[in-house]
Amino acid sequence: MQTMGNTNSMFGLKRFSKNKQNPIGSFANNSSHDGIKTIEAVKSCSFSRKADLCIRIITWNMNGKVSYEDLVELLGKDRKFDLLVVGLQEAPKENVAQFLETATSPTHVLLGKAKLQSIHLYLFGPKNSHALVKELKAEKHSVGGCGGLIGRNKGAVAIRFNYDDIKMVFISCHLSAHAKKVDQRNTELRHIANSLLSRDKRTRDLTVWLGDLNYRIQDASNRPVRSLIHNHLQSVLVSKDQLLQEAERGEIFKGYSEGTLGFKPTYKYNVGSNDYDTSHKVRVPAWTDRILFKIQDTDNIQATLHSYDSIDQIYSSDHKPVKADLCLKWVNN
Protein backbone atom coordinates (compact mmCIF):
# COMPACT_ATOMS: atom_id res chain seq x y z
CA MET A 1 0.00 0.00 0.00
CA GLN A 2 1.38 3.40 -0.91
CA THR A 3 2.41 5.48 2.08
CA MET A 4 -0.15 8.13 2.98
CA GLY A 5 1.78 10.42 5.28
CA ASN A 6 1.15 14.06 6.15
CA THR A 7 1.66 16.59 3.40
CA ASN A 8 3.40 19.88 4.09
CA SER A 9 0.87 22.64 4.71
CA MET A 10 2.91 25.03 2.57
CA PHE A 11 1.41 23.28 -0.46
CA GLY A 12 -2.11 24.15 0.65
CA LEU A 13 -2.98 20.52 1.36
CA LYS A 14 -5.15 19.79 4.37
CA ARG A 15 -5.74 16.59 6.31
CA PHE A 16 -8.92 14.85 5.18
CA SER A 17 -11.18 14.02 8.12
CA LYS A 18 -14.83 13.70 7.26
CA ASN A 19 -17.39 11.29 8.62
CA LYS A 20 -18.77 8.88 6.03
CA GLN A 21 -21.81 6.66 5.88
CA ASN A 22 -21.27 2.94 6.27
CA PRO A 23 -20.78 1.17 2.96
CA ILE A 24 -23.59 -0.98 1.67
CA GLY A 25 -23.66 -4.24 -0.21
CA SER A 26 -20.64 -6.45 -0.75
CA PHE A 27 -18.48 -3.86 -2.51
CA ALA A 28 -16.72 -2.80 0.70
CA ASN A 29 -16.97 -2.96 4.44
CA ASN A 30 -15.27 -1.36 7.41
CA SER A 31 -13.85 -4.53 8.98
CA SER A 32 -10.17 -5.32 8.47
CA HIS A 33 -9.48 -3.35 5.31
CA ASP A 34 -6.15 -2.32 3.82
CA GLY A 35 -7.35 0.03 1.11
CA ILE A 36 -6.22 -0.40 -2.48
CA LYS A 37 -2.99 -2.35 -2.86
CA THR A 38 -0.55 -0.33 -4.95
CA ILE A 39 1.39 -2.48 -7.42
CA GLU A 40 4.72 -1.50 -8.93
CA ALA A 41 4.77 -2.29 -12.66
CA VAL A 42 7.32 -4.89 -13.73
CA LYS A 43 8.58 -3.36 -16.94
CA SER A 44 11.17 -5.99 -17.81
CA CYS A 45 8.57 -8.14 -19.55
CA SER A 46 6.74 -7.24 -22.76
CA PHE A 47 3.88 -9.73 -23.08
CA SER A 48 6.04 -12.70 -22.20
CA ARG A 49 4.98 -16.11 -23.46
CA LYS A 50 5.59 -17.30 -19.91
CA ALA A 51 2.14 -15.87 -19.15
CA ASP A 52 -1.05 -17.73 -20.01
CA LEU A 53 -3.00 -14.59 -20.88
CA CYS A 54 -1.87 -11.00 -21.51
CA ILE A 55 -4.40 -8.16 -21.55
CA ARG A 56 -4.07 -4.53 -22.57
CA ILE A 57 -6.65 -2.34 -20.83
CA ILE A 58 -7.33 1.25 -21.93
CA THR A 59 -9.70 3.90 -20.59
CA TRP A 60 -10.31 7.30 -22.17
CA ASN A 61 -12.81 10.12 -21.75
CA MET A 62 -13.01 11.30 -25.37
CA ASN A 63 -14.75 14.65 -24.76
CA GLY A 64 -17.17 13.87 -27.61
CA LYS A 65 -14.54 13.78 -30.37
CA VAL A 66 -12.89 11.02 -32.37
CA SER A 67 -10.31 10.65 -35.11
CA TYR A 68 -8.87 7.50 -36.60
CA GLU A 69 -5.34 8.75 -35.97
CA ASP A 70 -6.02 9.18 -32.25
CA LEU A 71 -7.37 5.64 -31.96
CA VAL A 72 -4.29 4.23 -33.72
CA GLU A 73 -2.13 6.14 -31.22
CA LEU A 74 -4.35 4.90 -28.39
CA LEU A 75 -3.84 1.24 -29.27
CA GLY A 76 -0.08 1.53 -29.73
CA LYS A 77 2.24 -0.33 -32.07
CA ASP A 78 2.95 -3.34 -29.83
CA ARG A 79 0.07 -5.76 -30.49
CA LYS A 80 1.50 -8.87 -28.80
CA PHE A 81 -1.26 -8.89 -26.17
CA ASP A 82 -3.95 -11.55 -26.30
CA LEU A 83 -6.96 -9.47 -25.27
CA LEU A 84 -7.59 -5.76 -25.74
CA VAL A 85 -10.20 -4.03 -23.59
CA VAL A 86 -11.11 -0.42 -24.43
CA GLY A 87 -13.42 1.59 -22.18
CA LEU A 88 -14.61 4.99 -23.42
CA GLN A 89 -16.55 7.80 -21.79
CA GLU A 90 -18.13 10.79 -23.54
CA ALA A 91 -17.72 8.88 -26.78
CA PRO A 92 -19.28 10.44 -29.88
CA LYS A 93 -22.29 8.74 -31.45
CA GLU A 94 -20.63 7.78 -34.72
CA ASN A 95 -17.57 6.00 -36.10
CA VAL A 96 -15.96 4.83 -32.84
CA ALA A 97 -16.63 1.10 -33.21
CA GLN A 98 -15.82 1.19 -36.94
CA PHE A 99 -12.54 3.04 -36.38
CA LEU A 100 -11.52 0.66 -33.57
CA GLU A 101 -12.27 -2.42 -35.67
CA THR A 102 -10.28 -1.01 -38.58
CA ALA A 103 -7.35 -0.04 -36.37
CA THR A 104 -7.18 -3.48 -34.73
CA SER A 105 -7.94 -5.52 -37.88
CA PRO A 106 -4.35 -6.53 -38.72
CA THR A 107 -4.08 -8.55 -35.50
CA HIS A 108 -7.37 -8.65 -33.58
CA VAL A 109 -11.13 -8.99 -34.02
CA LEU A 110 -14.07 -7.63 -32.05
CA LEU A 111 -15.42 -10.23 -29.62
CA GLY A 112 -17.98 -8.15 -27.73
CA LYS A 113 -19.19 -4.66 -26.91
CA ALA A 114 -21.47 -2.86 -24.45
CA LYS A 115 -22.91 0.67 -24.71
CA LEU A 116 -24.85 3.03 -22.49
CA GLN A 117 -25.20 6.24 -24.47
CA SER A 118 -21.71 7.80 -24.36
CA ILE A 119 -20.18 5.04 -22.18
CA HIS A 120 -18.67 2.27 -24.32
CA LEU A 121 -16.73 -0.93 -23.72
CA TYR A 122 -15.06 -3.03 -26.43
CA LEU A 123 -13.40 -6.44 -26.18
CA PHE A 124 -10.96 -7.60 -28.87
CA GLY A 125 -9.13 -10.90 -29.20
CA PRO A 126 -6.69 -12.52 -31.62
CA LYS A 127 -7.99 -13.58 -34.99
CA ASN A 128 -9.67 -17.00 -34.85
CA SER A 129 -10.15 -16.67 -31.07
CA HIS A 130 -13.96 -16.80 -31.10
CA ALA A 131 -13.92 -20.47 -30.10
CA LEU A 132 -12.12 -19.56 -26.86
CA VAL A 133 -14.91 -17.19 -25.77
CA LYS A 134 -17.85 -18.61 -23.84
CA GLU A 135 -20.73 -17.20 -21.79
CA LEU A 136 -20.22 -13.65 -23.08
CA LYS A 137 -22.77 -11.19 -21.71
CA ALA A 138 -23.04 -7.39 -21.97
CA GLU A 139 -24.78 -5.39 -19.24
CA LYS A 140 -25.38 -1.75 -18.29
CA HIS A 141 -26.45 0.34 -15.31
CA SER A 142 -27.49 4.02 -15.30
CA VAL A 143 -27.02 6.30 -12.32
CA GLY A 144 -28.91 9.52 -11.68
CA GLY A 145 -32.53 10.48 -11.14
CA CYS A 146 -35.51 9.23 -13.19
CA GLY A 147 -33.88 5.97 -14.12
CA GLY A 148 -30.71 7.69 -15.25
CA LEU A 149 -32.41 10.33 -17.44
CA ILE A 150 -30.98 13.04 -15.21
CA GLY A 151 -27.21 12.91 -15.53
CA ARG A 152 -27.80 10.35 -18.26
CA ASN A 153 -24.18 10.14 -19.34
CA LYS A 154 -23.19 8.64 -15.99
CA GLY A 155 -23.28 4.97 -15.18
CA ALA A 156 -21.49 1.82 -16.28
CA VAL A 157 -21.36 -0.95 -18.84
CA ALA A 158 -19.90 -4.41 -18.32
CA ILE A 159 -18.75 -7.38 -20.35
CA ARG A 160 -18.43 -10.72 -18.60
CA PHE A 161 -17.07 -13.80 -20.33
CA ASN A 162 -15.04 -16.96 -20.05
CA TYR A 163 -11.88 -16.89 -22.16
CA ASP A 164 -9.89 -20.10 -22.34
CA ASP A 165 -11.31 -21.13 -18.94
CA ILE A 166 -10.48 -17.82 -17.23
CA LYS A 167 -13.68 -16.09 -16.06
CA MET A 168 -13.53 -12.30 -16.28
CA VAL A 169 -15.66 -9.20 -15.98
CA PHE A 170 -14.69 -5.69 -17.12
CA ILE A 171 -16.67 -2.63 -16.02
CA SER A 172 -16.30 0.73 -17.77
CA CYS A 173 -17.88 3.56 -15.82
CA HIS A 174 -18.32 7.32 -15.68
CA LEU A 175 -19.15 8.75 -12.26
CA SER A 176 -20.38 12.15 -11.08
CA ALA A 177 -18.02 15.10 -11.39
CA HIS A 178 -16.77 17.78 -8.95
CA ALA A 179 -14.51 17.49 -5.93
CA LYS A 180 -17.29 17.80 -3.35
CA LYS A 181 -19.30 14.82 -4.64
CA VAL A 182 -17.18 12.11 -3.01
CA ASP A 183 -20.12 10.51 -1.20
CA GLN A 184 -22.17 10.49 -4.39
CA ARG A 185 -19.41 8.74 -6.31
CA ASN A 186 -19.08 6.16 -3.52
CA THR A 187 -22.82 5.52 -3.67
CA GLU A 188 -22.78 5.23 -7.46
CA LEU A 189 -19.98 2.67 -7.28
CA ARG A 190 -21.88 0.60 -4.75
CA HIS A 191 -25.06 0.69 -6.82
CA ILE A 192 -23.16 -0.33 -9.95
CA ALA A 193 -21.41 -3.14 -8.08
CA ASN A 194 -24.68 -4.40 -6.61
CA SER A 195 -26.28 -4.32 -10.04
CA LEU A 196 -23.48 -5.79 -12.15
CA LEU A 197 -21.56 -7.96 -9.67
CA SER A 198 -23.41 -8.87 -6.49
CA ARG A 199 -26.51 -10.23 -8.22
CA ASP A 200 -24.41 -12.57 -10.32
CA LYS A 201 -23.44 -15.54 -8.17
CA ARG A 202 -21.07 -17.01 -10.75
CA THR A 203 -17.42 -17.10 -9.79
CA ARG A 204 -14.94 -14.69 -11.38
CA ASP A 205 -11.19 -15.09 -11.67
CA LEU A 206 -10.57 -11.45 -12.64
CA THR A 207 -12.60 -8.28 -12.09
CA VAL A 208 -11.45 -4.99 -13.65
CA TRP A 209 -12.91 -1.50 -13.21
CA LEU A 210 -11.85 1.19 -15.66
CA GLY A 211 -13.14 4.62 -16.49
CA ASP A 212 -13.50 8.26 -15.58
CA LEU A 213 -14.15 7.70 -11.88
CA ASN A 214 -13.90 11.46 -11.33
CA TYR A 215 -12.23 11.34 -7.90
CA ARG A 216 -10.17 14.48 -7.31
CA ILE A 217 -7.31 15.72 -5.14
CA GLN A 218 -8.77 16.55 -1.73
CA ASP A 219 -8.41 19.98 -0.12
CA ALA A 220 -5.64 21.16 -2.44
CA SER A 221 -5.36 24.57 -4.06
CA ASN A 222 -4.56 24.97 -7.75
CA ARG A 223 -1.26 26.80 -7.80
CA PRO A 224 0.63 24.47 -5.40
CA VAL A 225 -0.72 21.38 -7.17
CA ARG A 226 0.42 22.64 -10.57
CA SER A 227 3.79 23.65 -9.15
CA LEU A 228 4.38 20.15 -7.80
CA ILE A 229 3.43 18.58 -11.13
CA HIS A 230 5.62 21.03 -13.06
CA ASN A 231 8.57 20.00 -10.87
CA HIS A 232 7.78 16.28 -11.31
CA LEU A 233 6.78 15.99 -7.66
CA GLN A 234 3.22 14.79 -8.25
CA SER A 235 3.88 11.79 -5.99
CA VAL A 236 3.42 14.21 -3.07
CA LEU A 237 -0.23 14.53 -4.13
CA VAL A 238 -1.02 10.80 -4.09
CA SER A 239 -1.84 10.84 -0.37
CA LYS A 240 -4.61 13.37 -1.10
CA ASP A 241 -6.19 11.37 -3.91
CA GLN A 242 -9.86 10.93 -3.00
CA LEU A 243 -10.17 7.45 -4.46
CA LEU A 244 -7.27 6.09 -2.41
CA GLN A 245 -8.57 7.89 0.68
CA GLU A 246 -12.03 6.40 0.34
CA ALA A 247 -10.61 2.92 -0.22
CA GLU A 248 -8.40 3.33 2.85
CA ARG A 249 -11.53 4.17 4.84
CA GLY A 250 -13.12 0.95 3.64
CA GLU A 251 -15.78 2.69 1.57
CA ILE A 252 -14.90 1.34 -1.89
CA PHE A 253 -12.75 -1.17 -3.81
CA LYS A 254 -12.02 -3.60 -1.01
CA GLY A 255 -9.35 -6.07 -2.07
CA TYR A 256 -8.49 -4.33 -5.34
CA SER A 257 -5.07 -3.45 -6.75
CA GLU A 258 -3.86 -0.53 -8.84
CA GLY A 259 -0.56 0.45 -10.39
CA THR A 260 1.52 3.24 -8.92
CA LEU A 261 0.30 6.73 -9.85
CA GLY A 262 3.63 7.68 -11.36
CA PHE A 263 2.14 9.57 -14.28
CA LYS A 264 0.81 13.12 -14.16
CA PRO A 265 -2.87 13.73 -13.34
CA THR A 266 -4.92 13.05 -16.47
CA TYR A 267 -7.47 15.89 -16.11
CA LYS A 268 -8.10 18.70 -16.99
CA TYR A 269 -6.11 19.71 -20.07
CA ASN A 270 -6.60 22.39 -22.67
CA VAL A 271 -7.78 20.56 -25.78
CA GLY A 272 -4.99 20.33 -28.32
CA SER A 273 -2.13 20.60 -25.81
CA ASN A 274 -0.33 19.16 -22.81
CA ASP A 275 -1.19 22.27 -20.77
CA TYR A 276 -3.57 22.13 -17.85
CA ASP A 277 -6.87 24.03 -17.92
CA THR A 278 -6.60 27.79 -18.44
CA SER A 279 -10.33 28.40 -18.90
CA HIS A 280 -12.34 30.47 -16.43
CA LYS A 281 -12.98 27.27 -14.43
CA VAL A 282 -9.24 26.58 -13.96
CA ARG A 283 -9.80 23.01 -12.73
CA VAL A 284 -7.35 21.56 -10.23
CA PRO A 285 -5.54 18.67 -11.97
CA ALA A 286 -6.61 15.20 -10.81
CA TRP A 287 -6.20 11.49 -11.51
CA THR A 288 -9.81 11.05 -12.63
CA ASP A 289 -9.07 8.19 -15.04
CA ARG A 290 -8.20 4.86 -13.42
CA ILE A 291 -7.86 1.10 -13.87
CA LEU A 292 -8.22 -1.25 -10.88
CA PHE A 293 -8.25 -5.04 -10.77
CA LYS A 294 -8.92 -7.92 -8.40
CA ILE A 295 -7.89 -11.57 -8.62
CA GLN A 296 -10.38 -13.74 -6.82
CA ASP A 297 -8.25 -16.87 -6.39
CA THR A 298 -4.70 -15.75 -5.76
CA ASP A 299 -3.66 -19.31 -4.90
CA ASN A 300 -4.26 -20.43 -8.48
CA ILE A 301 -3.84 -17.30 -10.61
CA GLN A 302 -0.89 -14.91 -10.49
CA ALA A 303 -1.26 -11.42 -11.96
CA THR A 304 1.68 -9.29 -13.05
CA LEU A 305 1.26 -5.63 -13.99
CA HIS A 306 3.70 -4.67 -16.72
CA SER A 307 2.68 -1.06 -17.25
CA TYR A 308 0.34 1.58 -15.85
CA ASP A 309 0.67 4.94 -17.55
CA SER A 310 -1.06 7.80 -19.29
CA ILE A 311 -0.88 8.32 -23.05
CA ASP A 312 0.19 11.93 -23.35
CA GLN A 313 0.57 12.00 -27.15
CA ILE A 314 -3.19 12.36 -27.66
CA TYR A 315 -4.47 15.95 -27.56
CA SER A 316 -8.10 15.92 -28.74
CA SER A 317 -9.69 15.64 -25.28
CA ASP A 318 -9.42 17.40 -21.94
CA HIS A 319 -8.51 13.97 -20.51
CA LYS A 320 -5.44 11.86 -21.22
CA PRO A 321 -6.04 8.14 -21.77
CA VAL A 322 -4.69 5.60 -19.29
CA LYS A 323 -3.48 2.12 -20.16
CA ALA A 324 -2.48 -0.97 -18.19
CA ASP A 325 -0.82 -4.17 -19.37
CA LEU A 326 -1.79 -7.11 -17.17
CA CYS A 327 -0.59 -10.69 -17.56
CA LEU A 328 -2.15 -13.71 -15.87
CA LYS A 329 -0.62 -17.10 -15.19
CA TRP A 330 -2.07 -20.25 -13.71
CA VAL A 331 0.06 -21.11 -10.67
CA ASN A 332 -1.00 -24.77 -10.49
CA ASN A 333 -1.36 -25.56 -14.17
HELIX and SHEET records of a PDB file:
HELIX    1   1 SER A    9  PHE A   11  5                                   3    
HELIX    2   2 TYR A   68  LEU A   75  1                                   8    
HELIX    3   3 VAL A   96  THR A  104  1                                   9    
HELIX    4   4 HIS A  130  LEU A  132  5                                   3    
HELIX    5   5 GLY A  145  GLY A  148  1                                   4    
HELIX    6   6 VAL A  182  ALA A  193  1                                  12    
HELIX    7   7 ASN A  194  SER A  198  3                                   5    
HELIX    8   8 ASN A  222  HIS A  230  1                                   9    
HELIX    9   9 GLN A  234  LYS A  240  5                                   7    
HELIX   10  10 GLN A  242  GLU A  248  1                                   7    
SHEET    1   A 2 LYS A  37  ILE A  39  0                                        
SHEET    2   A 2 SER A 257  GLY A 259  1                                        
SHEET    1   B 6 HIS A 108  LEU A 116  0                                        
SHEET    2   B 6 ILE A 119  PRO A 126 -1                                        
SHEET    3   B 6 LEU A  83  GLN A  89 -1                                        
SHEET    4   B 6 LEU A  53  ASN A  61  1                                        
SHEET    5   B 6 VAL A 322  TRP A 330 -1                                        
SHEET    6   B 6 ILE A 301  SER A 310 -1                                        
SHEET    1   C 5 VAL A 133  SER A 142  0                                        
SHEET    2   C 5 GLY A 155  TYR A 163 -1                                        
SHEET    3   C 5 ILE A 166  HIS A 174 -1                                        
SHEET    4   C 5 LEU A 206  ASP A 212  1                                        
SHEET    5   C 5 ASP A 289  ILE A 295 -1                                        
END                                                                             
